[in-house]
Amino acid sequence: MTFPRTRLRRLRKNQAIRDMVEETILRPADLVMPLFACPGEGVKNPIKSMPGNYQLSVDMMVKTCEELYAKGVRSILLFGIPEKKDEHGLVATHDDAIVQRAIKAIKEKVPELYIIADVCNCEYTTHGHCGTIVDGDVHNDKTLETLSKQAISFARVGADMVAPSDMMDGRVGHMRDTLDEAGYYNMPIMSYSAKYASAFYGPFRDAAESAPQFGNRDTYQMNPPNSDEAMREIELDLQEGADIVMVKPALSYLDVIRRTKDTFNTPIAAYNVSGEFSMVKAAAEKGWIDEERIVKELLTSIKRAGADIILSYHTQEIVDKL
């Protein structure tokens, strides 16, 4: 049936009817706020390339989490900037490491806040790569040991979920086995399954002080032109025991999110990363865009593509406007 009998504008006439037929609804529960824990007391260091975001000492982290929870944020993703680094990232495997201290303090004051602990080594190694270096490259299997030790420590101190972001082969299976053997069989794993070697990570590396000191991460993060490979990575992670799979970044990889949704019957997360966030902020500061409308549109597009969970630095500003 065609025009004039069919007029699609009938269902756009006013806000009431537009709301009734709305297909994709973005909810506060869909959003996760990433945060950065750092040493010290009373520390709130602005991240210049990510306006409105900070490196936070544990006491300030707790205060921020109380404020976020009051606004409607129900989940955070934690990264850490340690007091010192080492060659292997072992500084992050102890129960008194920076993220572990933050988890314990947050759980004491905001027990209902759901804490996801990022599992990686780039913030904790002197060279800035995601694992142990052997012959100039990250050694896959040696790195698995460190990652699993980190995950066990996060579980011990009260994290609700662990999220390996390193892109080592086999890390989900190794971590699942290690957690299960230690009695943490109920600990969910959200795997950064399709994490691309993207230029959109620049501001994050300022925030986490994790830029590689030599080379790049192309030997372990995915090649941006590849989509079939992403399906293989996701399938393997699910076979190894991942509970949630992630596509990162989000906006330039909406096709990968959609393909993942169509291919696998599993919860999907998408990371609206730092570079995507900072571009919006820069345009808004120049008055070129309506920031609130743009943010809602971008986040809705990620959910429409198929993401169930969206990790975004916009969370703190948009959650109470949904």
C-alpha positions as CSV (number, residue, x, y, z in Angstrom):
1,M,0.0,0.0,0.0
2,T,1.4,3.4,-1.0
3,F,0.8,7.1,-0.8
4,P,-1.8,8.6,-0.3
5,R,-3.4,5.8,1.7
6,T,-0.1,5.3,3.5
7,R,1.3,8.4,5.2
8,L,4.2,7.6,7.6
9,R,4.0,11.1,9.0
10,R,0.8,10.2,10.8
11,L,2.9,8.4,13.5
12,R,5.2,11.5,13.9
13,K,2.4,14.1,14.5
14,N,3.3,14.8,18.1
15,Q,5.5,13.7,20.9
16,A,2.9,11.4,22.4
17,I,2.6,9.2,19.3
18,R,6.3,9.4,18.6
19,D,7.0,8.0,22.1
20,M,4.4,5.2,21.6
21,V,6.0,3.9,18.5
22,E,9.6,4.5,19.5
23,E,11.7,1.3,18.6
24,T,14.9,1.9,20.6
25,I,14.8,3.1,24.2
26,L,18.0,4.2,25.9
27,R,17.8,3.6,29.7
28,P,20.1,4.6,32.5
29,A,20.6,0.9,33.3
30,D,22.2,0.5,29.8
31,L,25.1,2.8,30.7
32,V,28.4,2.3,32.5
33,M,30.7,5.1,33.6
34,P,34.5,4.5,33.3
35,L,36.6,6.0,36.1
36,F,40.4,6.3,36.8
37,A,41.8,5.6,40.3
38,C,45.1,7.2,41.3
39,P,47.4,7.4,44.4
40,G,47.2,10.1,47.0
41,E,44.5,11.8,49.0
42,G,42.2,14.6,47.9
43,V,43.4,14.2,44.3
44,K,41.2,15.2,41.4
45,N,43.4,15.7,38.4
46,P,41.6,17.0,35.3
47,I,42.2,14.9,32.2
48,K,42.8,17.8,29.7
49,S,41.8,15.8,26.6
50,M,38.6,14.5,28.3
51,P,36.8,17.5,29.8
52,G,34.8,16.6,32.9
53,N,36.8,13.5,33.6
54,Y,39.5,13.1,36.3
55,Q,42.1,10.9,37.8
56,L,40.7,10.4,41.3
57,S,42.3,9.3,44.6
58,V,40.4,6.7,46.5
59,D,38.7,9.2,48.8
60,M,37.6,11.3,45.9
61,M,36.6,8.2,43.9
62,V,34.2,7.3,46.7
63,K,32.7,10.8,46.7
64,T,32.3,10.7,43.0
65,C,30.6,7.3,43.1
66,E,28.2,8.5,45.7
67,E,27.3,11.5,43.5
68,L,27.0,9.2,40.4
69,Y,24.7,6.8,42.2
70,A,22.5,9.6,43.4
71,K,22.1,10.7,39.7
72,G,21.1,7.2,38.6
73,V,24.4,5.6,37.5
74,R,24.3,2.0,38.6
75,S,27.6,0.6,37.2
76,I,31.2,1.8,36.8
77,L,34.3,0.5,35.0
78,L,37.5,0.9,37.0
79,F,41.0,1.6,35.7
80,G,44.1,2.3,37.8
81,I,47.2,4.5,37.8
82,P,49.7,2.8,40.2
83,E,52.3,4.4,42.5
84,K,54.9,2.5,40.5
85,K,55.1,0.2,37.5
86,D,57.1,-3.0,36.7
87,E,58.0,-5.0,33.6
88,H,55.2,-7.4,33.9
89,G,52.3,-5.6,35.5
90,L,52.5,-7.6,38.7
91,V,51.9,-4.4,40.8
92,A,48.2,-4.8,39.8
93,T,47.9,-8.4,41.2
94,H,48.0,-7.5,44.9
95,D,44.9,-6.9,47.1
96,D,46.4,-3.5,48.2
97,A,46.9,-2.2,44.6
98,I,45.2,1.0,43.5
99,V,42.1,-0.5,41.9
100,Q,41.6,-3.0,44.7
101,R,41.8,-0.3,47.3
102,A,39.2,1.7,45.3
103,I,36.9,-1.3,45.0
104,K,37.0,-2.0,48.8
105,A,36.3,1.7,49.6
106,I,33.5,2.1,47.1
107,K,31.8,-1.1,48.3
108,E,31.9,0.1,51.9
109,K,30.1,3.4,51.0
110,V,28.1,2.6,47.9
111,P,27.5,-1.2,48.2
112,E,24.8,-1.3,45.5
113,L,27.0,0.2,42.8
114,Y,28.0,-2.5,40.3
115,I,31.8,-2.5,39.9
116,I,33.5,-3.8,36.7
117,A,37.2,-4.1,37.0
118,D,39.2,-3.8,33.8
119,V,41.9,-6.5,33.6
120,C,45.0,-5.4,31.6
121,N,48.6,-4.5,32.1
122,C,49.2,-1.4,30.0
123,E,48.7,1.0,32.9
124,Y,51.0,-1.1,35.2
125,T,54.0,-1.9,32.9
126,T,57.0,0.3,32.5
127,H,56.8,-0.1,28.7
128,G,53.1,0.5,28.4
129,H,52.3,-2.7,26.6
130,C,49.5,-5.1,27.7
131,G,51.8,-7.9,28.8
132,T,55.3,-9.3,29.3
133,I,57.7,-8.4,26.6
134,V,59.9,-11.2,25.1
135,D,62.0,-10.5,22.0
136,G,60.4,-7.1,21.4
137,D,56.8,-8.3,21.5
138,V,54.1,-9.2,24.1
139,H,54.5,-12.9,25.0
140,N,51.0,-14.2,24.9
141,D,51.1,-17.2,27.3
142,K,53.3,-15.5,30.0
143,T,50.8,-12.6,30.0
144,L,47.9,-14.9,30.7
145,E,49.3,-15.8,34.2
146,T,49.5,-12.1,35.2
147,L,46.0,-11.3,33.9
148,S,44.5,-14.2,35.8
149,K,46.3,-13.2,39.0
150,Q,44.8,-9.7,38.6
151,A,41.3,-11.1,38.1
152,I,41.6,-13.3,41.2
153,S,42.6,-10.3,43.3
154,F,39.7,-8.2,42.0
155,A,37.3,-11.0,42.8
156,R,38.8,-11.3,46.3
157,V,38.3,-7.6,47.2
158,G,34.7,-7.5,46.0
159,A,34.5,-6.6,42.3
160,D,31.2,-7.6,40.7
161,M,32.7,-8.4,37.2
162,V,36.1,-8.6,35.5
163,A,36.7,-7.3,32.0
164,P,39.9,-8.5,30.2
165,S,40.9,-5.9,27.7
166,D,44.3,-7.1,26.7
167,M,43.4,-9.1,23.5
168,M,45.7,-12.1,24.3
169,D,44.7,-15.4,22.7
170,G,43.1,-17.7,25.3
171,R,42.9,-15.3,28.1
172,V,39.1,-15.8,28.7
173,G,39.5,-19.6,29.1
174,H,42.6,-19.2,31.3
175,M,40.8,-16.6,33.5
176,R,37.6,-18.7,33.7
177,D,39.5,-21.8,34.8
178,T,41.5,-19.8,37.4
179,L,38.5,-18.1,38.8
180,D,36.5,-21.4,39.0
181,E,39.4,-23.2,40.7
182,A,39.6,-20.5,43.3
183,G,35.8,-20.7,44.0
184,Y,34.8,-17.6,42.0
185,Y,32.6,-19.5,39.6
186,N,29.9,-16.9,39.9
187,M,32.2,-14.1,38.8
188,P,31.1,-12.9,35.3
189,I,33.6,-12.1,32.6
190,M,33.0,-9.3,30.1
191,S,35.5,-9.8,27.4
192,Y,36.8,-7.1,25.2
193,S,36.4,-9.6,22.3
194,A,36.6,-7.4,19.3
195,K,39.0,-4.6,20.4
196,Y,40.5,-2.8,17.4
197,A,43.9,-1.1,17.1
198,S,42.2,2.2,16.9
199,A,43.3,5.8,16.7
200,F,40.3,6.7,18.9
201,Y,42.1,5.7,22.1
202,G,44.5,8.7,22.3
203,P,42.8,10.6,25.2
204,F,42.4,7.4,27.2
205,R,46.2,6.9,27.1
206,D,46.5,10.4,28.7
207,A,44.0,9.4,31.4
208,A,45.5,6.0,32.2
209,E,49.1,7.0,31.5
210,S,49.4,3.9,29.4
211,A,50.8,4.9,26.0
212,P,53.3,2.3,24.7
213,Q,56.9,3.4,25.1
214,F,57.9,1.7,21.8
215,G,56.1,0.3,18.8
216,N,52.3,-0.1,18.8
217,R,49.6,-2.7,19.7
218,D,49.0,-4.0,16.2
219,T,50.3,-7.5,17.0
220,Y,47.5,-8.1,19.5
221,Q,44.6,-5.6,18.9
222,M,42.5,-6.2,15.8
223,N,43.0,-4.7,12.4
224,P,40.3,-2.1,11.8
225,P,39.3,-3.3,8.3
226,N,38.4,-6.8,9.6
227,S,34.9,-8.0,10.4
228,D,35.0,-11.7,9.8
229,E,37.9,-11.9,12.2
230,A,35.8,-10.2,14.9
231,M,33.3,-13.0,14.6
232,R,36.0,-15.6,15.1
233,E,37.3,-13.7,18.2
234,I,33.8,-13.4,19.7
235,E,33.0,-17.1,19.0
236,L,36.2,-18.2,20.7
237,D,35.6,-16.0,23.7
238,L,32.1,-17.4,24.1
239,Q,33.5,-21.0,23.8
240,E,36.1,-20.1,26.5
241,G,33.4,-18.9,29.0
242,A,32.8,-15.2,28.3
243,D,29.4,-14.1,29.7
244,I,29.4,-10.8,27.8
245,V,31.3,-9.8,24.7
246,M,32.4,-6.3,23.8
247,V,33.1,-4.4,20.6
248,K,35.5,-1.5,21.0
249,P,35.3,1.3,19.7
250,A,31.6,1.7,19.2
251,L,30.8,4.4,16.7
252,S,33.1,3.4,13.9
253,Y,32.2,-0.3,14.4
254,L,28.4,-0.2,14.5
255,D,28.4,-2.7,11.7
256,V,30.4,-5.1,13.9
257,I,28.0,-4.6,16.8
258,R,25.0,-5.4,14.5
259,R,26.7,-8.4,13.0
260,T,27.5,-9.7,16.5
261,K,23.9,-9.3,17.5
262,D,22.7,-11.1,14.4
263,T,25.2,-13.9,14.8
264,F,25.3,-14.7,18.5
265,N,22.5,-14.9,21.1
266,T,24.5,-13.3,23.9
267,P,24.7,-10.0,25.8
268,I,26.8,-7.4,23.9
269,A,28.7,-4.4,25.3
270,A,30.1,-1.6,23.2
271,Y,32.7,1.0,24.4
272,N,32.0,4.6,23.3
273,V,35.7,5.4,23.7
274,S,37.7,8.5,24.7
275,G,38.3,9.8,21.2
276,E,34.7,9.6,20.3
277,F,33.8,11.4,23.6
278,S,36.4,14.1,23.1
279,M,35.4,15.0,19.6
280,V,31.9,15.7,20.8
281,K,33.2,17.8,23.6
282,A,35.5,19.8,21.3
283,A,32.6,20.5,18.8
284,A,30.3,21.5,21.7
285,E,32.8,23.8,23.2
286,K,33.0,25.7,19.9
287,G,29.2,25.9,19.7
288,W,29.0,23.8,16.6
289,I,26.5,21.2,17.9
290,D,23.8,20.7,20.5
291,E,25.7,18.5,22.9
292,E,22.8,16.9,24.7
293,R,20.9,16.0,21.5
294,I,24.1,14.7,19.9
295,V,25.0,12.5,22.9
296,K,21.5,11.0,23.1
297,E,21.5,10.3,19.3
298,L,25.0,8.7,19.4
299,L,24.2,6.5,22.4
300,T,20.9,5.5,20.9
301,S,22.6,4.6,17.7
302,I,24.9,2.2,19.6
303,K,21.9,0.6,21.3
304,R,20.0,0.4,18.0
305,A,23.0,-1.4,16.4
306,G,22.5,-4.1,19.0
307,A,24.5,-3.2,22.1
308,D,22.8,-4.1,25.5
309,I,25.5,-2.3,27.5
310,I,27.2,0.9,26.6
311,L,30.4,2.1,28.4
312,S,30.6,5.8,27.9
313,Y,32.2,8.9,29.4
314,H,29.0,10.7,28.6
315,T,27.2,8.6,31.2
316,Q,27.7,11.0,34.1
317,E,26.1,13.9,32.2
318,I,23.3,12.2,30.3
319,V,22.0,9.5,32.8
320,D,19.6,11.8,34.6
321,K,18.3,13.3,31.3
322,L,17.0,9.9,30.0
